[in-house]
Amino acid sequence: MKKILILTVMLFGWVTFSSAQKIAIVDMSYLLKNIPMYESANEQLKQISQKWQKEVDALNEEAELLYKNYQTESVFLSDEMKRKKENEIVAKEKQASDLKRTYFGPDGEYYKKRESLMKPIQDEVYVAVKDIADTKGYQVVLDKSSSQNLIYFSVKVDISDEVLEKLGYSK
């Protein structure tokens, strides 16, 4: 009985040891920071975002100016003219809000532009990581920049520089 128990424990230990997964770590923020195309895409997004924000701000300023004019003129306006001016102000505020949603909403132009600029870069990085993982036999590759649960890892398993080399960039 004792021999069977020892043999079972040894067999279980051997199976567990032999099926241990090889794990690697990458730092996506480090990788992307070292890819010039990514920095260029970020700069394009920043410029587009600023341009669109100026358009939204201009509409908001127009609405604010209409409101200030309304406040100064309201004592001289009839009820009908007051309603007309109020509707004009509300319409301008709605126009600004709609434009902001069009540009920066969940399905807005900014999201679409970001997707079109970043997806090819991210796909290229993914393919490089997958190739290295397949070549070296890694079953799991974790991103240390997005994992808050990663407490410790050995630099020996960090393949970030290998990925950069595979993509043709130096560190």
C-alpha positions as CSV (number, residue, x, y, z in Angstrom):
1,M,0.0,0.0,0.0
2,K,2.8,2.3,0.9
3,K,4.6,1.6,-2.3
4,I,1.5,2.3,-4.4
5,L,1.0,5.6,-2.6
6,I,4.7,6.7,-3.2
7,L,4.5,5.5,-6.8
8,T,1.3,7.5,-7.3
9,V,2.7,10.6,-5.8
10,M,5.9,10.3,-7.9
11,L,3.8,9.7,-11.1
12,F,1.6,12.7,-10.3
13,G,4.7,14.9,-9.7
14,W,6.3,13.7,-13.0
15,V,3.1,14.4,-15.0
16,T,2.7,17.8,-13.4
17,F,6.4,18.7,-14.0
18,S,6.4,17.5,-17.6
19,S,3.2,19.4,-18.5
20,A,4.4,22.7,-16.9
21,Q,3.7,25.6,-19.2
22,K,6.4,27.8,-20.6
23,I,5.5,31.4,-20.0
24,A,6.9,34.6,-21.5
25,I,6.4,38.3,-20.7
26,V,6.2,41.3,-23.1
27,D,5.8,44.9,-22.3
28,M,3.4,46.3,-24.9
29,S,3.9,49.9,-23.8
30,Y,7.7,49.5,-24.2
31,L,7.2,47.8,-27.6
32,L,4.9,50.5,-28.9
33,K,7.0,53.3,-27.6
34,N,9.9,51.9,-29.7
35,I,7.9,51.6,-32.9
36,P,8.1,54.8,-34.9
37,M,4.9,54.1,-36.8
38,Y,3.0,54.0,-33.5
39,E,4.4,57.3,-32.4
40,S,3.5,58.8,-35.8
41,A,-0.1,57.4,-35.5
42,N,-0.4,58.9,-32.0
43,E,0.7,62.3,-33.3
44,Q,-1.8,62.1,-36.1
45,L,-4.6,61.3,-33.7
46,K,-3.6,64.1,-31.4
47,Q,-3.7,66.6,-34.3
48,I,-7.1,65.4,-35.5
49,S,-8.4,65.4,-31.9
50,Q,-7.3,69.0,-31.4
51,K,-8.8,70.1,-34.7
52,W,-12.2,68.5,-33.9
53,Q,-12.1,69.8,-30.3
54,K,-11.7,73.3,-31.7
55,E,-14.7,72.9,-33.9
56,V,-16.8,71.7,-30.9
57,D,-15.4,74.5,-28.7
58,A,-16.3,77.1,-31.4
59,L,-19.9,75.9,-31.4
60,N,-20.0,76.1,-27.6
61,E,-18.6,79.6,-27.7
62,E,-21.3,80.6,-30.2
63,A,-24.0,79.2,-27.9
64,E,-22.5,81.0,-25.0
65,L,-22.4,84.3,-26.9
66,L,-26.0,83.8,-27.9
67,Y,-26.9,83.3,-24.3
68,K,-25.0,86.4,-23.1
69,N,-26.7,88.5,-25.8
70,Y,-30.0,87.0,-24.8
71,Q,-29.4,88.0,-21.2
72,T,-28.6,91.6,-22.1
73,E,-31.5,92.0,-24.6
74,S,-34.2,90.0,-22.7
75,V,-35.7,93.0,-21.0
76,F,-36.4,94.5,-24.5
77,L,-37.7,91.4,-26.1
78,S,-41.3,90.2,-26.4
79,D,-42.3,86.8,-25.1
80,E,-42.3,85.4,-28.7
81,M,-38.8,86.8,-29.4
82,K,-37.6,85.4,-26.1
83,R,-38.8,81.9,-27.0
84,K,-37.2,82.3,-30.4
85,K,-33.8,83.3,-28.9
86,E,-34.0,80.5,-26.3
87,N,-34.7,78.0,-29.0
88,E,-31.8,79.3,-31.0
89,I,-29.5,78.9,-28.0
90,V,-30.8,75.4,-27.3
91,A,-30.3,74.4,-31.0
92,K,-26.7,75.7,-31.0
93,E,-25.9,73.8,-27.8
94,K,-27.5,70.6,-29.3
95,Q,-25.5,71.1,-32.5
96,A,-22.3,71.3,-30.4
97,S,-23.3,68.2,-28.4
98,D,-24.1,66.3,-31.5
99,L,-20.8,67.2,-33.1
100,K,-18.9,66.1,-30.0
101,R,-20.8,62.8,-30.1
102,T,-20.0,62.4,-33.8
103,Y,-16.3,63.0,-33.3
104,F,-15.7,61.5,-29.8
105,G,-18.6,59.2,-29.0
106,P,-18.2,55.4,-28.6
107,D,-18.7,54.9,-32.4
108,G,-17.3,58.3,-33.3
109,E,-14.8,59.3,-35.9
110,Y,-12.0,59.4,-33.4
111,Y,-12.5,55.8,-32.5
112,K,-12.7,54.8,-36.1
113,K,-9.6,56.7,-37.0
114,R,-7.7,55.3,-34.0
115,E,-8.7,51.8,-35.1
116,S,-7.6,52.3,-38.6
117,L,-4.2,53.7,-37.6
118,M,-3.4,51.4,-34.6
119,K,-4.9,48.0,-35.7
120,P,-2.2,47.3,-38.4
121,I,0.6,48.0,-35.9
122,Q,-1.0,45.9,-33.2
123,D,-1.6,43.1,-35.6
124,E,2.1,43.2,-36.7
125,V,3.2,43.0,-33.0
126,Y,0.8,40.2,-32.4
127,V,2.2,38.2,-35.3
128,A,5.8,38.7,-34.1
129,V,4.9,37.7,-30.5
130,K,3.0,34.6,-31.8
131,D,6.0,33.6,-34.1
132,I,8.4,33.9,-31.2
133,A,6.1,32.0,-28.9
134,D,5.6,29.2,-31.4
135,T,9.4,29.0,-32.1
136,K,10.4,28.9,-28.5
137,G,7.5,26.8,-27.2
138,Y,5.8,29.4,-25.0
139,Q,2.2,28.4,-24.2
140,V,1.4,31.7,-22.5
141,V,2.6,35.2,-23.2
142,L,1.5,37.9,-20.7
143,D,1.6,41.7,-21.1
144,K,3.3,43.2,-18.1
145,S,2.1,46.7,-18.9
146,S,-1.6,45.8,-18.7
147,S,-1.6,43.2,-16.0
148,Q,-2.0,44.7,-12.6
149,N,-2.0,41.2,-11.1
150,L,1.5,40.4,-12.2
151,I,3.5,40.7,-9.0
152,Y,6.9,39.3,-10.1
153,F,8.6,37.9,-13.2
154,S,12.1,37.1,-14.1
155,V,13.7,39.3,-16.8
156,K,14.8,36.0,-18.4
157,V,11.2,35.5,-19.6
158,D,10.8,39.0,-21.0
159,I,10.8,38.7,-24.8
160,S,10.1,42.4,-25.6
161,D,13.5,43.0,-27.1
162,E,13.2,39.9,-29.2
163,V,9.8,41.1,-30.5
164,L,11.3,44.5,-31.5
165,E,14.2,42.7,-33.3
166,K,11.7,40.5,-35.1
167,L,9.8,43.6,-36.2
168,G,13.1,45.2,-37.4
169,Y,13.5,47.8,-34.7
170,S,16.4,48.2,-32.4
171,K,16.0,49.1,-28.7
